[in-house]
Every structure is written in C-alpha cells, then in structure tokens.
C-alpha cells in the first residue's frame, strides 16, 4: 500500500511509491547563546552577535581581522583591519562600504574584494551561527560602535611589528603603545626598554593646533628600564 504525499517538488517513481514513516525524534536545533539569551536559531534573522574573524589571502601574504556587530541577522557595524600587501588596505575600504546593511548570509556570499577579507567573513560566520561570539552572554548584546573600543582612544589598529636577524638581533618597530623611536640597551646590548610615539594622540594634538614637533614630544612615552639604559639606538637606522 502506498501513501503518496503531495510534495512541492518532483520526486522519482521509486520514492513516490514509498509509504510515509513518521520521525519520532524532532526536537529542533540545539540552543546557542546570543546576547544573554538561549536561542534556537532556524533562520538568519534569529542571529544576533558581536564577534571577530581572522582570514588570510591565497599566497598568505597578508591577513585581515574582521569585526561585525549583527542584530537580527543584519550587519549593523563593521570594522575591517588588514596587514600585508598594499592592495589589501584598499580592499578593506571597499568591504567597509559593502558589509553594513547586508544579512550575514548575503555577506558570506558577496565578493569582499580580497581573499583575506572573504576568509575572515567565513570564519566569523561559523563563530556566529555556532553561538561562539564575544557578546554571547552580554544581555542585549553590545551597542553599535563597540568595535571602536578595540582601537583605543587614538582610533588606530593595534599593530606589533618586529624585525630580527641572526647577526644583528631584534628591532622593535611598533607595539600597542605606538611607533617605536628608540630602543634602550643595557651594557650587554640587550633590550631593556623602548621609547614610543602614540601616533593617534600626536595627530589629535596637531588637530588642536599644536606644532608637529611639540605634538610629537607630548605624545611620547617609554617602557621598561628606559631611564637607566647604557645606550639608546634608533631601531630603523642603527
């Protein structure tokens, strides 16, 4: 005896002749944490989260950190940070125009110009739909603009740039605090501290009317045993 259901799509003859057997287990998707609530996500509009994804380009020449704030499936905020090839920075500019206003499914299937940004979007998508987000247990999530806190007051990406050779040793070029101007060495020529310029602060001083040299001095700081060093060097010149 056959039990033929009227499906909205075509079935081959073998399947049409089969009888219907009901599923005994149908409890839906597992709940995931979203903005302080447990959600059984079935549609893109069920997804709200703030999180990050990191991607790389095909030749692995550069990388992207992508931060998105998603509310009800729609991207409300995007922060695109890149390091590597020069073209990637311009790709990031285009991606920043493309992403806001799209659903996360649209964004996943949109060409975001650069391999690294596309890969970051893929990795971020996986985290969001599995409930592994920075805002998973934050009631009502994070306000739009949350990604700016990652940049700090100077609104600059936190970048670490170091260079080293076997013969000449390490050079600190840029750290979270800013652009490194001098390394402090002890009597054994080991690094014991460094001087830096916070570029974001310097630009703020200049915009307020300070002379550039004055602004640079005001934005300087140092770390470690800088004052007691035996020697100071310019890491880019010496």
C-alpha positions as CSV (number, residue, x, y, z in Angstrom):
1,X,0.0,0.0,0.0
2,X,1.5,3.3,-1.0
3,X,1.0,6.6,0.8
4,X,1.8,9.3,-1.7
5,X,2.3,12.9,-0.3
6,X,1.9,15.9,-2.4
7,X,5.4,17.5,-2.2
8,X,6.0,20.9,-3.8
9,X,8.9,19.4,-5.8
10,X,9.4,16.5,-8.2
11,X,10.2,13.0,-6.8
12,X,11.3,10.0,-8.8
13,X,8.9,7.0,-9.1
14,X,10.8,4.9,-6.5
15,X,10.4,7.5,-3.8
16,X,6.7,8.2,-4.7
17,X,5.8,4.6,-4.2
18,X,7.2,4.6,-0.7
19,X,4.9,4.9,2.3
20,X,5.4,7.6,4.9
21,X,7.2,6.8,8.1
22,X,7.0,9.5,10.8
23,X,10.0,10.8,12.6
24,X,9.9,10.0,16.3
25,X,12.6,12.5,17.2
26,X,12.1,16.1,16.2
27,X,13.3,18.4,18.9
28,X,14.8,21.2,16.7
29,X,18.2,22.7,16.7
30,X,20.3,23.0,19.9
31,X,20.1,26.3,21.6
32,X,23.0,28.7,21.2
33,X,23.9,31.7,23.5
34,X,23.0,35.0,22.0
35,X,23.2,38.3,23.8
36,X,22.3,36.9,27.2
37,X,19.6,34.5,25.8
38,X,19.4,30.9,24.6
39,X,18.1,30.9,21.0
40,X,17.1,28.0,18.8
41,X,18.2,29.6,15.5
42,X,16.3,28.4,12.5
43,X,16.6,31.5,10.2
44,X,19.3,34.1,9.6
45,X,17.1,36.7,11.4
46,X,17.5,34.6,14.5
47,X,21.1,35.6,14.7
48,X,22.4,38.5,16.8
49,X,26.1,38.7,17.9
50,X,29.2,40.8,18.0
51,X,32.4,38.9,17.2
52,X,35.6,38.7,15.1
53,X,37.1,36.6,12.3
54,X,40.6,36.3,11.0
55,X,41.4,35.5,7.4
56,X,44.4,35.2,5.1
57,X,44.9,35.5,1.3
58,X,45.7,32.7,-1.0
59,X,49.5,33.3,-1.2
60,X,49.4,34.0,2.6
61,X,50.9,37.4,2.0
62,X,48.5,39.3,4.2
63,X,45.8,38.9,6.9
64,X,42.5,40.5,7.9
65,X,40.8,40.9,11.2
66,X,37.0,41.5,10.6
67,X,34.7,42.6,13.4
68,X,31.0,42.6,12.9
69,X,28.0,43.6,15.1
70,X,25.0,41.7,13.9
71,X,21.4,42.4,15.0
72,X,18.6,40.2,13.9
73,X,20.7,38.8,11.1
74,X,21.7,42.2,9.6
75,X,25.2,43.7,9.9
76,X,24.9,47.0,11.7
77,X,28.6,47.6,12.2
78,X,31.8,46.5,10.5
79,X,35.5,47.1,11.4
80,X,38.0,45.9,8.8
81,X,41.6,45.7,9.8
82,X,44.3,44.4,7.4
83,X,48.0,43.9,7.3
84,X,50.2,42.7,4.4
85,X,50.0,43.8,0.8
86,X,49.2,47.4,-0.1
87,X,46.2,46.4,-2.2
88,X,44.5,44.9,0.9
89,X,44.0,48.2,2.6
90,X,42.0,49.5,-0.4
91,X,40.1,46.2,-0.5
92,X,39.2,46.9,3.2
93,X,37.9,50.3,2.2
94,X,35.5,48.7,-0.3
95,X,34.5,46.0,2.1
96,X,33.6,48.6,4.7
97,X,31.1,50.1,2.2
98,X,29.8,46.7,1.1
99,X,29.1,45.0,4.5
100,X,26.7,47.2,6.6
101,X,23.1,46.6,5.8
102,X,23.6,43.1,4.4
103,X,22.4,39.9,6.2
104,X,25.3,37.6,7.3
105,X,24.3,35.1,4.6
106,X,24.4,37.9,1.9
107,X,27.8,38.9,3.2
108,X,29.1,35.4,3.2
109,X,28.2,35.1,-0.5
110,X,29.4,38.5,-1.5
111,X,32.8,39.1,-3.1
112,X,34.6,41.2,-0.4
113,X,37.3,42.1,-2.9
114,X,40.2,40.4,-1.1
115,X,40.8,36.7,-0.3
116,X,41.8,37.6,3.3
117,X,38.6,39.5,3.9
118,X,36.4,36.8,2.4
119,X,38.2,34.2,4.5
120,X,37.7,36.3,7.6
121,X,33.9,36.5,6.8
122,X,33.7,32.7,6.5
123,X,35.5,32.2,9.9
124,X,33.3,34.9,11.6
125,X,30.1,33.4,10.1
126,X,31.0,30.0,11.6
127,X,31.5,31.5,15.1
128,X,28.3,33.5,15.0
129,X,26.0,30.6,13.9
130,X,27.5,28.3,16.5
131,X,27.0,30.8,19.3
132,X,30.7,31.5,19.9
133,X,30.6,35.3,20.0
134,X,32.1,38.0,22.2
135,X,28.6,39.1,23.1
136,X,27.1,35.6,23.7
137,X,26.4,36.3,27.4
138,X,26.0,40.0,27.3
139,X,22.4,41.0,27.9
140,X,21.0,42.7,24.8
141,X,24.5,42.5,23.2
142,X,27.0,45.2,22.5
143,X,25.9,48.7,21.3
144,X,26.8,49.6,17.7
145,X,30.2,51.2,17.9
146,X,31.6,48.5,20.1
147,X,34.4,47.8,17.7
148,X,35.9,51.3,18.2
149,X,36.9,50.2,21.8
150,X,39.3,47.7,20.2
151,X,41.1,50.6,18.6
152,X,41.6,52.7,21.8
153,X,41.4,56.5,22.1
154,X,43.7,57.1,19.1
155,X,41.3,55.0,16.9
156,X,44.2,53.1,15.4
157,X,44.7,49.3,14.9
158,X,46.9,47.7,17.5
159,X,49.9,46.5,15.5
160,X,53.0,44.7,16.5
161,X,55.9,44.9,14.1
162,X,59.3,43.4,14.9
163,X,62.3,42.7,12.7
164,X,65.3,40.5,13.6
165,X,68.3,38.9,12.0
166,X,70.7,36.2,13.3
167,X,73.7,38.6,13.0
168,X,72.2,41.8,14.3
169,X,69.4,40.7,16.6
170,X,65.9,42.1,17.2
171,X,64.4,45.5,16.4
172,X,61.1,46.7,17.9
173,X,59.4,48.9,15.3
174,X,55.8,49.2,16.5
175,X,53.9,48.0,19.5
176,X,50.5,48.5,21.0
177,X,51.7,51.8,22.6
178,X,52.8,53.2,19.2
179,X,55.6,53.8,16.8
180,X,59.0,52.9,18.5
181,X,61.5,55.7,18.2
182,X,64.4,54.4,20.4
183,X,65.4,51.1,21.9
184,X,67.1,51.1,25.3
185,X,70.1,48.7,25.7
186,X,72.0,47.6,28.8
187,X,75.8,47.1,29.0
188,X,75.4,43.8,27.2
189,X,73.5,45.3,24.3
190,X,70.2,43.6,25.4
191,X,66.9,45.4,25.0
192,X,65.7,46.7,28.4
193,X,63.1,49.2,27.3
194,X,61.9,51.5,24.5
195,X,60.6,54.9,23.7
196,X,57.4,55.3,21.6
197,X,55.2,57.9,20.0
198,X,51.4,57.3,20.2
199,X,50.5,58.4,16.6
200,X,46.8,58.8,17.4
201,X,47.5,61.1,20.3
202,X,50.0,63.1,18.2
203,X,47.5,63.7,15.4
204,X,44.9,64.8,18.0
205,X,47.4,67.4,19.4
206,X,48.1,68.6,15.9
207,X,44.4,68.9,15.0
208,X,44.0,71.0,18.2
209,X,46.7,73.4,16.9
210,X,50.0,72.2,18.4
211,X,53.1,72.4,16.3
212,X,54.1,69.0,14.9
213,X,57.3,68.7,16.9
214,X,55.6,69.8,20.1
215,X,52.8,67.3,19.5
216,X,55.3,64.5,18.9
217,X,57.0,65.3,22.2
218,X,53.7,65.4,24.1
219,X,52.7,62.0,22.6
220,X,55.9,60.3,23.6
221,X,56.2,57.7,26.3
222,X,58.6,55.0,27.4
223,X,58.5,51.5,28.8
224,X,60.8,49.3,30.9
225,X,64.2,50.3,32.3
226,X,64.5,53.2,29.7
227,X,65.9,55.8,32.0
228,X,68.7,53.6,33.3
229,X,69.9,52.3,29.9
230,X,73.6,52.2,28.9
231,X,72.8,53.0,25.3
232,X,70.0,54.1,23.0
233,X,69.5,53.3,19.4
234,X,67.1,54.1,16.5
235,X,65.8,50.7,15.6
236,X,65.3,51.8,11.9
237,X,68.7,53.3,11.4
238,X,71.2,51.8,13.8
